[in-house]
């Protein structure tokens, strides 16, 4: 897949980033979310250093990602258990049907 160069603005600085073609809008959207998160942190914490704000934003995003991954894993485990229970129920019903059919 070919790459294109996209210019994004983070904390008032322009960065030229390589980006897979077709993903430019996603990258620009991510940069916008990051800028919003940093602005929120700056207002709430009164920290002025860009580097500290960027690290805090990164840590917050990583924490949110870990929480989402845990939720997804829990959901996948729940679905696997339900599928196993459904499969067992179907197998038992088929066995009973087979036994009842043989008895008649």
N, C-alpha and C positions, 0 to 999 in steps of 0.2 A: 504494500500500500504506500502510495506516495505521501510526502509530507509537504505542508505549506508553512510559511512563517506568519505568525500572528503577533501583533503588538498588543500587549496588555499593560494596564496601569495598576500598580500596587503601591499604596502609600505615596502617591504622587510621583512615583518613578516609573518610567517606561521600560518594559522588558520585551525583547523579541524572543518568542518561543516557537520551537518546532512543534507542529501539531499534525496528526493524521488528517488528510483531506476529508471533509465532511464533519469534522469534530470541532470546527472553529467556534461555532456558537456555544457549544458546551464549555469550551475553554474560557471564552469571554464571560459566560454565566458564572463559572467557578470563580473567576477573578472578581466579579461583582459581589458574590457572596462573601469572599474573603475580605474585601474592602469593608463591607457592612459589618462583619464580625469584628474586624480590627477597630472600626469607628466606635462600635458598641463597647468594646473592652476599654478603649481610650477614655470614653466618657465615664464608665463605671469605676475604673481603677485609678484614673488620673495619672497613669503612666504616660510619659511623653516619648520615651525611647522606642523607636520603630522596631529595633531588633527584639526587645522584650515583648512588645505587643505581638510581633509575628510568631515568636516562640509560644506565647500563651494561646494564641489562636490555633496554632498547630496542635498543641496539647489538647485543647478543647475538641478539635475535630477528631483527633485520634481516640479520645475518650468516647465521643458520640459513636464513632465507628465500632469500637469494641462493644458498646451496649447494643447496637444494631446487630452485630454478628452473633452475640449471645442470644438475642431474641430470635434470630433466624435459625440458629442451631436448636433452640428449644422447640420452635415450631416444627422443624424438620423431624426431630425426635418424636414429637407428639403425632405427627402425620404417619411416621413409620409404625408407631404402636397401633394407631387406628387401622392402618392398612393390614397389619398382621392380624389384628382382631377380626376384621372383616373377612380376610382370607380364611381364617380358622372357622368362622361361622359358616361360610359358604361350603367349606370342605365337610364340616359336620352335617350340614343340611343334605349335601349330596350323598354322604354315607348313609344317613337315615333313610333317604329316599330309595337308595339302592337296596337296603335291607328290607324296607316295606314292600318294594316291588318284587323281591325274591320270595317273600312270604306269601304273596297272593297267588 
